[in-house]
């Protein structure tokens, strides 16, 4: 209860009133006492200093000398005459006539006179009659004055004493007034402090409620500014802060959504582990690459202990690398701590480098094939040229002509290889652009048939043409498409034993035209069909070289058809031989 701001303000106000009234009461009471003390001693001093009174107190009369009256009686008469001026009333203030030793002789209080105590002022006069005992004592419960009097042959002490009942009564009344004022002031202060605290605390409570809503993620309500004071400024600042926090959280949320989306759909696998080795995050790509499901119960030891220990990863200054073969995949792993200072956990990034490895292998094989393909004709050219050089003028003319023919053939073979390589290079670099135009597909197939007919007749092949009626005109690069057709048919002629049967057929299906070249030759084994479009790939390398092939014809054909967004593939068939099918869009590449 005391911890609430309401009660704190009330208690502060109560303490202020209590402190104030205590100080004021103490000051007033002390002031009253001081006033009465000063008034008492000032009154006595004024009266005693009166020459008439002093003369009457000290001058011996004739009656005293004749013995008719005593000195004490005369002193009583004089003090009685000045009792009003001295303030003597016989109750609170009295006078006493004492001898030089302080013994009571007469006075206005015969009951207390014989029991009169020796005060500091009285003792001062008894010890030294040349002084007047008029020292005040605030702490004492009385006020007194002792005056030495010499009258004739007698020595007396006039002792005036006030018991301060008037002061005490006044102080009691004053204390009651102070207590009444204190109670009244406390009531007023409590009421005022409640009103004041409510005025101050209500905006703070609204701020507290608003802060709790903001802490709970609710930014919908904006606090109302009801004043222009510091609390109003604070409320405005809080509203601005809440808006800025909302915007910041929204931005962070957007960034997190982006990262989550990226993390979820990225092709690389990512797995994050805590320092205890438990999975924190894992994307689907990681599960797919590793061939296992990953959840919160999966541990680092279960997945990557063969690559590196978790402690080694957490203490690594940079990152660790590793490799793994997962089925037919080659995986490259990067392991690094994601907070080196606190070693909060480890992050494993998994790259699928299968394509790169295969491309690297293909590159090496390609270079080896190019080197081999060029070395063979170069070796033949060098051998025949050296033979001609060493036997110049000694060989029969027919033999020299035959050797020169071999050199020219090998040179042509090298030229074809280089041209094919340049063609593929232009395709790879994107510098070979298609020259699109509309032409008759039927006419192109007929031109192909006429161009290869004589070559087929040389090998004793029966070549047959089957065309569907009314084939449409297509949009394509006519020269490139004819090059594809020629490569396919030429392969059928080369790799079909003499006396074979070749069928060229063409037709239309939906928005595409197609052409198939089917032969009854040696065919291609099922295991090799997927690779016949690779560069320099041959099923029977010796037979291919004997036929003059470079192993690049079908690769070039595949590149041309792909750039036309078409399809070039083999078709399964039961009888011996091979069927190659080409499909092209009627409206050309880029047309949906």
C-alpha positions in Angstrom: 0.0 0.0 0.0 2.8 2.4 1.0 4.5 1.8 -2.3 1.7 3.4 -4.4 2.4 6.9 -5.6 -1.0 8.1 -4.1 0.1 7.1 -0.6 3.6 8.4 -1.1 2.3 11.8 -1.9 -0.2 11.7 1.0 2.6 10.7 3.4 4.8 13.4 2.1 2.1 16.0 2.6 1.4 14.6 6.1 5.0 14.7 7.1 5.3 18.2 5.8 2.4 19.4 7.9 3.6 17.5 10.9 7.1 19.0 10.5 5.7 22.5 9.9 3.4 22.4 12.9 6.0 20.9 15.2 8.5 23.7 14.2 5.8 26.4 14.5 4.5 25.0 17.9 8.0 24.8 19.3 8.7 28.3 18.1 5.5 29.7 19.6 5.9 27.9 22.9 9.5 29.1 23.3 8.4 32.5 22.2 5.7 32.7 24.8 8.1 31.5 27.6 10.7 34.0 26.4 8.1 36.8 26.3 6.9 36.1 29.9 10.5 35.8 31.1 11.4 39.1 29.5 8.2 40.8 30.7 8.7 39.5 34.2 12.3 40.7 34.6 11.6 43.9 32.7 8.6 44.7 35.0 10.6 44.0 38.2 13.6 45.9 37.0 11.4 48.9 36.1 9.6 49.0 39.4 12.7 48.4 41.5 14.6 51.1 39.8 12.0 53.6 40.9 13.7 56.0 43.3 10.6 56.4 45.5 10.3 52.6 46.0 14.1 52.3 46.6 13.9 55.1 49.2 10.9 53.6 50.9 12.6 50.2 51.1 15.9 51.5 52.5 15.0 54.6 54.6 14.3 53.8 58.2 11.3 55.7 59.6 11.0 57.4 63.1 8.4 54.8 64.1 11.0 52.1 63.5 13.6 54.0 65.6 11.1 54.5 68.4 10.2 50.8 68.3 6.6 51.3 67.5 6.9 49.1 64.3 9.5 46.8 63.0 11.4 47.0 59.8 9.7 43.9 58.5 6.3 45.5 59.0 7.4 48.7 57.2 8.7 46.6 54.3 5.4 44.8 54.1 3.6 48.1 54.0 5.9 49.4 51.2 5.7 46.2 49.1 2.0 46.1 49.6 1.7 49.7 48.2 3.7 48.6 45.1 2.1 45.2 44.7 0.1 46.2 41.7 3.1 47.6 39.9 5.1 44.5 40.7 2.3 42.2 39.5 2.1 40.5 42.9 -1.4 38.9 43.2 -0.9 36.4 46.1 -1.5 33.4 43.9 0.9 33.1 40.9 3.3 35.8 41.9 4.3 36.5 45.5 6.9 38.4 47.4 8.8 37.2 50.4 10.8 39.2 53.0 13.8 37.2 54.0 16.7 37.9 56.4 20.3 37.9 55.2 20.5 34.1 55.5 17.4 33.5 53.4 15.1 32.7 56.3 11.4 33.6 55.8 10.2 36.6 57.7 7.0 37.7 56.0 5.3 37.7 52.6 2.1 37.1 50.7 2.4 33.3 50.8 2.9 32.2 54.4 2.3 28.6 53.5 5.1 28.3 51.0 7.4 30.9 52.6 8.9 28.8 55.3 9.6 26.0 52.7 11.1 28.4 50.2 13.9 26.7 48.2 17.2 28.3 47.7 17.4 29.2 44.0 20.4 30.3 42.1 19.3 34.0 42.2 18.6 33.7 46.0 21.9 32.0 46.7 23.7 34.6 44.6 22.4 37.4 46.9 23.1 35.4 50.1 26.7 35.0 49.0 27.2 38.5 47.7 24.9 41.3 48.8 26.3 43.7 46.3 24.5 41.9 43.4 20.9 41.5 42.4 19.8 37.9 41.6 17.9 38.4 38.3 19.3 35.6 36.1 16.5 34.0 34.0 16.3 30.2 33.5 14.1 29.0 30.7 14.2 25.4 31.9 13.0 26.2 35.4 9.3 26.1 36.3 9.4 29.5 38.0 10.7 33.1 37.6 12.4 34.8 40.5 14.3 37.9 41.5 16.3 38.4 44.8 17.1 42.0 45.8 19.3 42.8 48.9 18.0 45.6 51.1 19.8 47.3 53.9 17.4 49.2 56.2 18.8 50.8 59.3 20.7 48.2 61.2 18.8 45.3 59.5 19.7 43.4 56.4 16.9 41.9 54.3 16.3 40.2 51.0 13.2 41.0 49.0 12.5 37.8 47.0 9.8 37.9 44.3 8.8 34.6 42.7 6.3 33.7 39.9 5.4 30.0 39.6 4.7 30.4 35.8 1.2 29.0 36.0 0.0 31.7 33.7 2.7 30.7 31.2 1.9 27.0 31.5 -1.8 27.7 31.1 -1.1 29.8 28.0 1.2 27.1 26.6 -1.5 24.5 27.3 -4.0 26.6 25.4 -1.5 27.2 22.7 -0.7 23.5 22.5 -4.4 22.7 22.1 -4.7 25.3 19.4 -1.7 23.9 17.6 -3.1 20.4 17.9 -6.4 21.5 16.5 -4.7 23.4 13.7 -2.5 20.3 13.1 -5.6 18.0 12.9 -7.4 20.5 10.6 -4.2 20.9 8.5 -3.8 17.1 8.3 -7.3 16.7 7.0 -6.9 19.5 4.5 -3.4 18.2 3.5 -4.7 14.6 3.0 -7.6 15.9 0.9 -5.4 18.2 -1.1 -2.8 15.5 -1.5 -5.4 13.0 -2.7 -6.6 15.5 -5.3 -3.0 16.4 -6.2 -1.9 12.8 -6.4 -4.9 11.9 -8.5 -4.1 14.8 -10.8 -0.5 13.6 -11.0 -0.9 9.9 -10.9 -3.8 9.5 -13.4 -1.6 10.5 -16.4 1.2 8.3 -15.0 -1.3 5.4 -14.7 -2.3 6.0 -18.3 1.3 6.0 -19.3 1.8 2.8 -17.3 -1.2 1.1 -18.9 0.1 2.3 -22.3 3.6 0.9 -21.6 2.1 -2.4 -20.6 0.1 -2.6 -23.8 3.2 -1.7 -25.8 5.1 -4.3 -23.9 2.4 -6.8 -24.9 2.7 -5.8 -28.6 -0.4 -3.7 -28.8 0.3 -0.4 -30.6 -3.3 0.4 -31.6 -4.1 3.0 -28.9 -2.5 6.4 -28.7 -2.4 8.1 -25.3 -4.4 11.3 -25.0 -2.4 14.4 -24.1 -4.4 16.3 -21.4 -1.8 18.9 -20.3 1.1 20.9 -21.5 3.3 20.3 -18.5 6.1 17.8 -18.1 3.7 14.9 -18.0 2.2 16.1 -21.2 5.6 16.3 -22.8 6.3 12.8 -21.5 3.0 11.5 -23.0 3.9 13.0 -26.4 7.3 11.5 -26.2 5.8 8.1 -25.2 3.4 8.3 -28.2 6.3 9.1 -30.5 8.4 6.3 -29.0 5.6 3.8 -29.3 5.1 4.8 -33.0 8.8 4.5 -33.7 8.9 1.2 -31.9 5.9 0.0 -33.9 7.6 1.0 -37.2 10.9 -0.6 -36.0 9.2 -3.8 -35.1 7.4 -3.8 -38.4 10.6 -3.4 -40.2 12.3 -6.1 -38.2 9.3 -8.3 -38.8 9.5 -7.7 -42.5 13.2 -8.4 -42.5 12.6 -11.5 -40.5 9.9 -12.6 -43.0 12.4 -12.0 -45.8 15.0 -14.0 -44.1 12.6 -16.7 -43.2 11.5 -16.9 -46.8 15.1 -16.8 -48.1 16.0 -19.4 -45.5 13.1 -21.6 -46.4 13.6 -21.5 -50.2 17.4 -21.1 -50.5 19.0 -23.9 -52.5 21.9 -24.3 -50.0 21.2 -26.2 -46.8 21.5 -24.4 -43.5 21.5 -26.0 -40.0 22.0 -24.0 -36.8 22.9 -25.7 -33.5 23.0 -24.5 -29.9 26.2 -24.8 -27.9 24.7 -28.0 -26.5 24.4 -29.5 -30.0 20.6 -29.3 -30.4 19.1 -28.1 -33.7 17.8 -24.5 -33.5 16.9 -24.0 -37.2 17.1 -26.1 -40.3 15.7 -25.5 -43.8 14.2 -28.1 -46.1 17.2 -28.0 -48.4 19.4 -29.3 -45.6 17.1 -32.3 -45.0 16.9 -33.0 -48.7 20.7 -32.9 -49.2 21.4 -35.0 -46.1 18.7 -37.4 -46.9 17.2 -37.4 -43.4 14.6 -35.5 -41.5 15.8 -32.8 -39.1 13.8 -31.6 -36.1 14.5 -30.1 -32.6 15.6 -33.5 -31.2 18.3 -33.9 -33.8 21.8 -33.4 -32.5 25.0 -32.2 -34.1 26.7 -35.5 -33.3 24.1 -37.4 -35.4 24.8 -35.3 -38.5 28.3 -33.9 -38.6 30.5 -35.6 -36.0 32.5 -37.3 -38.9 33.4 -33.8 -40.2 34.4 -32.0 -37.0 33.7 -32.1 -33.3 31.3 -29.4 -32.1 33.8 -28.0 -29.6 36.3 -27.6 -32.5 33.7 -25.6 -34.5 32.8 -23.4 -31.5 36.4 -22.5 -30.8 37.4 -22.2 -34.5 38.9 -18.7 -35.3 37.3 -18.6 -38.7 35.5 -21.6 -40.2 36.0 -25.3 -40.9 35.5 -27.0 -44.2 34.4 -30.6 -45.0 33.1 -32.7 -47.8 30.7 -35.6 -48.0 29.3 -37.9 -50.7 25.6 -38.4 -50.1 24.3 -40.9 -52.6 25.0 -39.4 -56.0 25.5 -35.9 -54.5 28.8 -34.2 -53.7 28.3 -31.9 -50.7 30.6 -29.2 -49.5 30.2 -28.2 -45.8 31.2 -24.9 -44.1 31.1 -25.0 -40.3 31.5 -21.9 -38.2 30.4 -20.4 -34.8 27.8 -17.7 -35.1 28.9 -16.0 -31.9 32.6 -16.5 -31.2 32.7 -14.5 -28.0 30.0 -16.3 -26.2 30.1 -19.5 -28.2 26.4 -19.5 -28.5 26.2 -22.1 -31.2 27.4 -23.3 -34.6 26.1 -22.8 -38.1 26.6 -25.4 -40.9 26.1 -24.4 -44.5 25.7 -27.2 -47.0 26.5 -26.6 -50.7 25.5 -29.1 -53.4 28.5 -29.1 -55.7 27.4 -32.1 -57.7 26.9 -30.0 -60.9 30.2 -28.2 -60.4 32.0 -31.5 -59.9 30.4 -33.0 -62.9 31.1 -29.9 -65.0 34.7 -30.0 -63.9 34.9 -33.6 -64.9 33.2 -32.8 -68.2 35.7 -30.0 -68.7 38.6 -32.2 -68.1 37.2 -34.8 -70.3 36.4 -32.2 -72.9 40.0 -30.9 -72.9 41.3 -34.4 -73.1 39.0 -35.2 -76.0 39.9 -32.0 -77.9 43.6 -32.7 -77.3 43.1 -36.3 -78.5 41.0 -35.3 -81.5 43.5 -32.8 -82.6 46.6 -34.9 -81.8 45.5 -37.7 -84.1 45.3 -35.7 -87.4 48.4 -33.7 -86.4 50.3 -36.9 -85.9 49.1 -38.3 -89.2 50.0 -35.0 -91.0 53.4 -34.9 -89.4 54.1 -38.6 -90.2 53.2 -38.3 -93.8 54.9 -34.9 -94.2 58.1 -36.3 -92.7 58.0 -39.3 -95.0 57.6 -37.0 -98.0 60.4 -34.8 -96.8 62.8 -37.7 -96.2 62.0 -39.3 -99.6 61.6 -36.2 -101.7 62.1 -37.1 -105.4 62.4 -40.9 -104.6 58.8 -41.9 -104.2 56.5 -42.8 -107.1 54.2 -39.9 -108.1 51.1 -42.0 -107.2 52.4 -42.6 -103.7 53.2 -38.9 -103.2 49.8 -37.9 -104.4 48.2 -40.5 -102.0 50.3 -39.1 -99.1 49.3 -35.5 -99.9 45.7 -36.6 -100.1 45.9 -38.0 -96.6 47.5 -34.7 -95.4 44.6 -32.7 -97.0 42.0 -35.0 -95.5 43.5 -34.7 -92.0 43.7 -30.9 -92.4 40.0 -30.8 -93.4 39.2 -33.0 -90.3 41.1 -30.5 -88.1 39.3 -27.6 -89.7 35.9 -29.3 -89.1 36.8 -29.9 -85.4 37.9 -26.2 -85.0 34.8 -24.9 -86.7 32.5 -27.1 -84.6 34.3 -25.9 -81.4 34.0 -22.3 -82.5 30.3 -22.9 -83.1 29.8 -24.3 -79.6 31.9 -21.5 -78.1 29.6 -18.9 -79.8 26.6 -20.7 -78.4 28.1 -20.8 -74.9 29.0 -17.1 -74.9 25.7 -16.1 -76.3 27.2 -14.3 -79.3 25.6 -16.6 -81.9 22.2 -15.0 -82.6 19.4 -16.7 -84.4 18.2 -15.3 -87.7 14.5 -15.9 -87.3 12.2 -16.0 -90.2 9.0 -17.7 -91.4 9.6 -20.6 -93.9 7.9 -23.8 -95.0 8.7 -26.7 -92.7 7.6 -29.1 -95.5 10.0 -27.4 -97.9 12.9 -27.6 -95.5 12.3 -31.4 -95.0 12.1 -31.9 -98.7 15.4 -30.0 -99.2 17.0 -32.2 -96.6 15.7 -35.4 -98.3 17.1 -34.2 -101.7 20.4 -33.3 -100.1 21.1 -36.7 -98.5 19.5 -38.9 -101.1 22.7 -39.3 -103.1 24.8 -40.0 -100.0 22.3 -42.6 -98.9 22.5 -44.3 -102.3 26.3 -44.6 -102.0 25.8 -46.8 -99.0 23.0 -48.7 -100.5 20.5 -47.4 -98.1 16.8 -47.2 -98.8 15.7 -43.7 -97.7 12.0 -43.0 -97.2 10.1 -39.7 -96.7 6.8 -39.5 -94.8 5.1 -36.1 -94.6 1.8 -35.3 -93.1 -0.3 -33.0 -95.5 -0.5 -29.3 -95.0 2.3 -28.7 -92.5 2.4 -25.0 -91.4 5.1 -22.5 -92.0 7.2 -22.0 -88.9 9.3 -19.2 -87.4 12.9 -20.3 -86.9 16.5 -19.9 -88.2 16.2 -22.0 -91.4 19.9 -22.5 -91.9 20.4 -23.7 -88.3 17.4 -26.0 -88.5 18.7 -27.5 -91.7 22.1 -28.0 -90.0 20.3 -29.9 -87.2 18.4 -32.1 -89.7 21.5 -32.7 -91.7 23.5 -33.8 -88.6 20.8 -36.2 -87.5 20.3 -37.8 -90.9 24.1 -37.9 -91.6 24.6 -39.9 -88.3 21.9 -42.3 -89.4 23.6 -42.8 -92.8 27.1 -43.2 -91.2 26.1 -45.6 -88.4 23.8 -47.8 -90.4 25.5 -50.7 -92.2 25.3 -50.6 -96.0 22.0 -51.6 -97.3 20.0 -50.3 -94.4 16.7 -48.6 -94.2 16.2 -44.9 -93.1 12.8 -43.2 -92.7 12.4 -39.4 -92.5 9.0 -38.4 -91.2 7.4 -35.1 -90.2 4.1 -33.8 -88.9 2.3 -31.4 -86.6 1.0 -31.8 -83.0 -0.8 -29.0 -81.3 1.3 -25.8 -81.6 4.5 -27.8 -82.6 5.9 -29.4 -85.6 8.1 -32.5 -85.4 10.5 -34.6 -87.5 11.8 -38.1 -86.8 14.8 -39.9 -88.4 14.6 -43.6 -87.8 17.1 -46.2 -89.0 17.7 -50.0 -88.5 21.4 -49.6 -87.9 23.6 -50.5 -84.9 21.6 -48.3 -82.6 22.7 -47.1 -79.2 22.6 -49.0 -75.9 20.0 -47.8 -73.4 22.7 -46.8 -70.9 24.4 -44.5 -73.5 21.3 -42.7 -74.9 21.2 -40.0 -72.3 24.8 -39.0 -73.1 24.8 -39.0 -76.9 24.2 -35.2 -76.9 27.3 -34.5 -74.8 30.4 -33.1 -76.5 32.9 -35.6 -77.9 30.8 -38.5 -76.5 30.9 -41.6 -78.7 29.5 -45.0 -78.0 32.1 -46.7 -80.3 35.0 -44.3 -80.5 37.0 -46.4 -83.0 34.1 -46.7 -85.4 33.2 -43.0 -85.1 36.7 -41.9 -86.0 36.8 -44.3 -88.9 33.6 -42.6 -90.2 35.2 -39.2 -89.8 33.0 -38.0 -86.9 34.2 -35.5 -84.4 31.6 -36.3 -81.6 30.3 -32.7 -81.8 27.5 -32.9 -84.4 24.7 -33.9 -82.0 26.0 -31.5 -79.4 25.7 -28.6 -81.9 22.3 -29.9 -82.9 21.1 -30.0 -79.3 22.4 -26.4 -78.7 20.5 -25.1 -81.8 17.2 -26.8 -80.8 17.5 -25.6 -77.2 18.0 -22.0 -78.4 14.8 -22.5 -80.4 13.1 -23.7 -77.2 12.5 -27.0 -78.9 13.2 -30.6 -78.0 15.8 -33.0 -79.5 15.7 -36.5 -78.0 15.8 -40.2 -78.8 12.7 -42.3 -79.0 12.6 -45.8 -77.6 11.9 -48.5 -80.2 11.7 -52.3 -80.1 13.4 -53.1 -83.4 17.1 -52.5 -83.9 18.4 -49.1 -84.8 17.8 -45.6 -83.4 15.0 -43.0 -83.7 15.8 -39.3 -83.1 12.9 -36.8 -82.7 13.0 -33.0 -83.1 10.1 -30.8 -82.0 9.9 -27.0 -82.7 7.3 -24.3 -81.9 5.3 -23.2 -84.9 5.5 -19.5 -83.8 9.2 -19.7 -82.8 11.1 -19.2 -79.5 9.5 -16.9 -76.9 6.0 -17.6 -78.0 3.7 -19.2 -75.4 
